[in-house]
């Protein structure tokens, strides 16, 4: 008897690895935007807003028949919101190794497939004059939701990757100068300038008002003592490295709010001009003036306290202290600026 043993050869075949595309994005930093910026496909003067970089997850394995879908949502600062204001879908494409799109590329007919801009959704949010491409958009958060799909039989199927680009638009429009007050003649050599502005970046300029100059505008047309960009709402005049202010002389200052717009441009919103005079002996701001400024910073909740100080004719002991540590008038000015920016820091005040 013959006994034959036959072994069936089993071949294990691993399933093909799923093909993926990895997406990274970069975008402009904007403080203001217009309808033309949002409706960039139909804009006659489009500017760079964002870049989408695509690369295959597995080098040497191109991914075909992809589409890029971008949906725009809006959440206004007043709480109202809308989704799907813009919807764009590209024509099918292949990522061999890497591929880059900007919003300028997506506006081209050879790249763009379907595109819809729902102006009625903006109108429902109260955004007027939709037909005017230069209309500034209201403050809010503008979000572009980006999805890469595999495109088969005319419809998107498997999702390959997704991302998000967010623009926070503030549209700041005005600046209010606080200190020194206009015409103040008791300013020290190193004043603390303060202002109100709802944008992230400012630029302060200080000019000497020369004899014979009859207007503040004329003085501000000269050579500045200092021009400085500031990320906060105050600026302490430096003790070195710039042209020093001089006792008895008058100066003009203003602040510009710097607005970052599309295309990398920066626009400036200028405050009114203000003037001040350094005291004849160059001494710091008198303590009485500091008291007035501290009262304004703390607000009406502490009016009774300051009325008490004046009614009882309290006078300084000659040394300014904070938490039992001596401080200078300039440091008091800095404290006042901090209080104005963060009123909630103050939990109480009393006379000792």
C-alpha positions as CSV (number, residue, x, y, z in Angstrom):
1,X,0.0,0.0,0.0
2,X,1.3,3.4,-0.9
3,X,0.6,6.2,1.4
4,X,0.9,9.6,-0.2
5,X,0.9,12.7,1.8
6,X,0.0,15.8,-0.1
7,X,0.5,19.2,1.5
8,X,-1.4,22.1,0.2
9,X,0.8,25.2,0.0
10,X,-0.8,28.1,1.6
11,X,0.1,31.6,0.4
12,X,-0.6,34.4,2.8
13,X,-1.3,37.6,1.0
14,X,-1.2,40.8,3.1
15,X,-3.9,43.3,2.1
16,X,-2.6,46.3,0.3
17,X,-1.9,49.2,2.6
18,X,-4.5,52.0,2.4
19,X,-3.3,54.9,0.4
20,X,-3.4,58.2,2.4
21,X,-2.6,61.8,1.8
22,X,-1.2,64.0,4.5
23,X,-2.3,67.6,4.6
24,X,-0.7,70.7,6.2
25,X,-1.9,74.3,6.0
26,X,-0.6,77.8,6.5
27,X,-2.5,81.0,6.4
28,X,-2.3,84.8,6.6
29,X,-2.8,86.6,9.9
30,X,-5.7,89.1,9.4
31,X,-7.2,91.8,11.5
32,X,-9.7,92.8,8.8
33,X,-11.1,91.3,5.7
34,X,-13.6,92.2,2.9
35,X,-16.3,90.2,1.1
36,X,-13.9,89.9,-1.8
37,X,-11.5,88.1,0.4
38,X,-14.1,85.5,1.4
39,X,-15.4,85.2,-2.2
40,X,-11.9,84.8,-3.5
41,X,-12.9,82.8,-6.6
42,X,-14.9,85.6,-8.1
43,X,-12.7,88.5,-6.8
44,X,-11.1,90.7,-9.5
45,X,-8.1,91.4,-7.2
46,X,-7.5,88.1,-5.2
47,X,-4.8,88.1,-2.6
48,X,-3.0,85.2,-0.9
49,X,-5.0,83.9,2.1
50,X,-3.9,80.3,2.6
51,X,-1.7,77.4,1.3
52,X,-2.6,73.7,1.4
53,X,0.3,71.3,1.1
54,X,-0.5,67.7,0.2
55,X,1.9,64.7,0.2
56,X,1.5,61.0,-0.1
57,X,1.9,59.1,3.2
58,X,3.9,56.4,1.5
59,X,6.5,57.7,-0.9
60,X,6.4,56.1,-4.3
61,X,2.7,55.3,-4.0
62,X,0.8,58.1,-5.8
63,X,-2.8,58.6,-4.9
64,X,-5.2,59.2,-7.8
65,X,-8.7,60.6,-8.2
66,X,-8.7,63.0,-5.2
67,X,-10.9,66.0,-4.7
68,X,-10.4,68.9,-2.2
69,X,-13.6,70.2,-0.6
70,X,-13.6,73.5,1.3
71,X,-16.6,74.7,3.3
72,X,-16.7,78.2,4.9
73,X,-18.4,78.9,8.2
74,X,-18.8,82.1,10.2
75,X,-19.4,82.9,13.9
76,X,-19.9,86.6,14.5
77,X,-18.7,88.3,17.6
78,X,-22.3,89.1,18.4
79,X,-23.2,85.4,18.7
80,X,-24.9,84.9,15.4
81,X,-23.5,82.2,13.1
82,X,-23.9,80.5,9.7
83,X,-22.4,77.4,8.1
84,X,-21.7,76.6,4.5
85,X,-21.4,80.2,3.3
86,X,-18.9,79.1,0.7
87,X,-18.5,75.6,-0.7
88,X,-15.7,74.8,-3.2
89,X,-14.8,71.4,-4.7
90,X,-11.9,70.9,-7.0
91,X,-11.6,68.8,-10.1
92,X,-10.1,65.3,-9.6
93,X,-6.3,65.3,-9.2
94,X,-3.4,63.0,-8.4
95,X,-0.8,63.5,-5.7
96,X,2.4,61.7,-7.0
97,X,4.7,62.8,-4.2
98,X,3.5,66.3,-3.1
99,X,1.2,69.0,-4.4
100,X,0.5,72.5,-3.2
101,X,-2.6,74.7,-3.7
102,X,-3.2,78.3,-2.6
103,X,-6.5,80.1,-2.7
104,X,-5.2,81.7,-5.9
105,X,-4.8,78.3,-7.5
106,X,-8.2,77.2,-6.4
107,X,-9.7,80.2,-8.3
108,X,-8.4,78.9,-11.6
109,X,-10.9,77.1,-13.9
110,X,-8.5,74.3,-14.6
111,X,-8.4,73.5,-10.8
112,X,-11.8,74.6,-9.6
113,X,-14.7,72.4,-10.1
114,X,-18.0,73.3,-8.3
115,X,-18.2,76.6,-6.4
116,X,-21.0,78.3,-4.6
117,X,-21.0,81.5,-2.6
118,X,-24.2,81.9,-0.5
119,X,-24.5,85.6,-0.2
120,X,-28.0,85.3,1.3
121,X,-26.5,83.6,4.4
122,X,-24.3,86.7,4.9
123,X,-27.3,88.9,4.4
124,X,-29.3,87.0,7.0
125,X,-26.5,87.8,9.5
126,X,-26.8,91.5,8.8
127,X,-23.8,91.9,6.5
128,X,-25.0,94.6,4.1
129,X,-24.0,95.6,0.6
130,X,-23.1,92.1,-0.5
131,X,-22.7,93.4,-4.0
132,X,-19.8,95.7,-2.9
133,X,-16.7,93.6,-2.9
134,X,-14.9,96.1,-0.7
135,X,-17.5,95.8,2.1
136,X,-15.6,95.0,5.3
137,X,-16.7,91.9,7.1
138,X,-17.9,92.2,10.7
139,X,-15.8,91.0,13.6
140,X,-16.0,87.2,14.1
141,X,-14.3,83.9,13.5
142,X,-14.2,82.6,9.9
143,X,-13.4,78.9,9.5
144,X,-12.5,77.0,6.4
145,X,-13.1,73.2,6.8
146,X,-11.0,71.3,4.4
147,X,-11.5,67.6,3.4
148,X,-9.6,65.4,0.9
149,X,-11.8,62.7,-0.6
150,X,-11.2,59.8,-2.9
151,X,-13.5,60.5,-6.0
152,X,-15.1,57.6,-7.6
153,X,-18.0,57.4,-10.2
154,X,-18.5,61.1,-9.9
155,X,-19.0,61.3,-6.1
156,X,-16.6,61.7,-3.1
157,X,-16.2,58.4,-1.2
158,X,-13.4,57.6,1.3
159,X,-12.1,60.5,3.3
160,X,-8.3,60.7,3.1
161,X,-7.5,63.6,5.4
162,X,-9.0,66.8,6.8
163,X,-7.9,70.1,8.2
164,X,-9.0,73.5,9.2
165,X,-8.0,77.1,8.7
166,X,-9.3,79.8,11.1
167,X,-9.3,83.6,10.7
168,X,-10.2,85.7,13.7
169,X,-11.3,89.1,12.3
170,X,-11.5,92.0,14.8
171,X,-11.8,94.9,12.4
172,X,-10.5,97.5,15.0
173,X,-11.3,101.0,13.8
174,X,-10.4,103.7,16.4
175,X,-7.8,104.6,19.0
176,X,-8.4,106.6,22.2
177,X,-5.4,108.3,23.8
178,X,-5.5,108.3,27.6
179,X,-2.2,109.6,29.1
180,X,-0.6,112.0,29.1
181,X,-3.8,114.1,28.8
182,X,-3.8,116.7,26.0
183,X,-2.0,119.8,27.0
184,X,-0.6,118.3,30.3
185,X,2.3,120.5,31.5
186,X,3.4,118.3,34.4
187,X,4.9,115.3,32.5
188,X,8.2,113.8,33.6
189,X,11.2,113.0,31.4
190,X,10.2,109.3,31.0
191,X,6.4,109.4,30.7
192,X,4.2,106.3,30.5
193,X,2.0,106.6,27.4
194,X,-1.4,104.9,27.5
195,X,-4.2,104.4,25.0
196,X,-7.2,102.2,24.2
197,X,-7.3,100.1,21.0
198,X,-8.9,96.7,20.3
199,X,-6.3,95.5,17.8
200,X,-3.2,93.5,18.6
201,X,-0.5,95.8,17.4
202,X,0.1,99.6,17.7
203,X,2.8,102.1,16.8
204,X,3.6,105.2,18.8
205,X,5.4,108.3,17.5
206,X,6.6,111.2,19.5
207,X,7.8,114.6,18.0
208,X,9.2,117.8,19.5
209,X,7.0,120.8,18.9
210,X,9.5,123.4,17.8
211,X,9.2,127.2,18.3
212,X,7.2,128.8,15.5
213,X,5.2,125.7,14.7
214,X,1.6,126.8,14.9
215,X,-0.2,123.4,14.6
216,X,0.2,119.9,15.9
217,X,0.2,118.6,12.4
218,X,3.2,120.7,11.5
219,X,5.1,119.3,14.5
220,X,4.1,115.7,13.6
221,X,5.6,116.3,10.1
222,X,9.1,116.6,11.5
223,X,11.7,114.0,12.5
224,X,10.3,111.9,15.4
225,X,12.1,111.4,18.7
226,X,10.9,107.8,18.6
227,X,8.8,105.5,16.6
228,X,8.0,102.2,18.3
229,X,5.7,99.2,17.6
230,X,3.9,98.0,20.7
231,X,1.9,94.9,21.3
232,X,0.2,96.3,24.4
233,X,-1.7,99.4,25.3
234,X,1.1,101.4,27.0
235,X,4.7,102.5,26.4
236,X,7.3,103.7,28.9
237,X,9.6,106.3,27.3
238,X,13.1,104.7,27.4
239,X,15.9,106.0,29.6
240,X,18.5,105.3,27.0
241,X,19.0,104.4,23.3
242,X,16.7,107.2,21.9
243,X,16.6,111.0,21.9
244,X,15.9,112.1,25.4
245,X,13.0,114.4,26.2
246,X,14.0,117.8,27.6
247,X,12.7,119.8,30.5
248,X,10.4,122.7,29.6
249,X,9.9,121.5,26.0
250,X,6.6,120.6,24.3
251,X,5.9,117.4,22.3
252,X,3.3,115.9,20.1
253,X,2.4,112.3,20.0
254,X,0.0,109.9,18.3
255,X,-0.6,106.2,18.0
256,X,-1.4,104.2,14.9
257,X,-3.3,100.9,15.1
258,X,-1.7,98.5,12.6
259,X,-4.3,96.3,10.7
260,X,-3.0,93.2,9.0
261,X,-4.9,92.7,5.7
262,X,-4.9,90.2,2.9
263,X,-1.9,90.1,0.6
264,X,0.5,90.7,3.6
265,X,-0.3,94.4,3.6
266,X,-0.5,96.5,6.8
267,X,-2.8,99.5,7.1
268,X,-2.6,102.1,9.8
269,X,-5.5,103.8,11.6
270,X,-4.2,106.9,13.3
271,X,-5.4,108.5,16.5
272,X,-5.9,112.2,16.9
273,X,-2.7,114.3,17.8
274,X,-2.1,115.2,21.4
275,X,0.5,117.4,23.0
276,X,2.3,117.6,26.4
277,X,5.0,119.6,28.0
278,X,7.8,118.2,30.2
279,X,7.8,120.0,33.6
280,X,10.5,122.7,33.9
281,X,12.6,120.7,36.3
282,X,12.0,117.4,34.6
283,X,10.5,116.0,37.8
284,X,8.0,113.0,37.6
285,X,4.3,113.5,37.6
286,X,3.1,115.1,40.8
287,X,1.5,112.8,43.3
288,X,-1.8,114.6,43.1
289,X,-2.0,113.9,39.4
290,X,-1.1,110.3,40.0
291,X,-4.0,110.2,42.5
292,X,-6.4,111.5,39.9
293,X,-5.2,108.9,37.4
294,X,-5.5,106.1,39.9
295,X,-9.1,107.2,40.7
296,X,-10.0,107.1,37.0
297,X,-8.4,103.7,36.5
298,X,-10.3,102.2,39.5
299,X,-13.6,103.7,38.4
300,X,-16.7,104.9,40.1
301,X,-16.8,102.0,42.6
302,X,-14.1,103.7,44.6
303,X,-15.3,107.3,44.3
304,X,-16.2,107.5,48.1
305,X,-12.6,106.5,49.0
306,X,-11.1,109.3,47.0
307,X,-13.7,111.8,48.2
308,X,-12.6,110.8,51.7
309,X,-8.9,111.4,50.8
310,X,-9.6,114.9,49.5
311,X,-12.1,115.8,52.2
312,X,-9.6,115.0,55.0
313,X,-6.8,116.6,53.1
314,X,-4.6,113.6,53.4
315,X,-1.0,114.3,52.3
316,X,1.8,111.9,51.2
317,X,4.3,110.8,53.8
318,X,7.0,111.3,51.2
319,X,7.6,107.7,50.3
320,X,5.4,105.7,47.9
321,X,5.0,102.0,48.8
322,X,3.3,99.0,47.4
323,X,2.9,96.0,49.8
324,X,5.4,97.7,52.1
325,X,8.0,98.1,49.2
326,X,9.1,101.5,48.0
327,X,8.1,102.2,44.4
328,X,8.7,105.2,42.1
329,X,6.0,107.4,40.4
330,X,6.9,105.7,37.1
331,X,6.1,102.3,38.6
332,X,2.8,103.8,39.9
333,X,2.0,104.8,36.3
334,X,2.7,101.2,35.2
335,X,0.4,99.9,37.9
336,X,-2.3,102.3,36.7
337,X,-1.9,101.0,33.1
338,X,-2.2,97.4,34.4
339,X,-5.4,98.2,36.3
340,X,-6.9,99.9,33.3
341,X,-6.2,96.8,31.1
342,X,-7.3,94.3,33.8
343,X,-9.9,95.9,36.2
344,X,-10.6,92.5,37.8
345,X,-7.2,92.4,39.4
346,X,-8.3,95.0,42.0
347,X,-10.2,93.3,44.9
348,X,-10.3,96.3,47.2
349,X,-8.7,99.6,48.2
350,X,-8.5,101.4,51.5
351,X,-6.7,104.4,53.2
352,X,-4.0,103.6,55.8
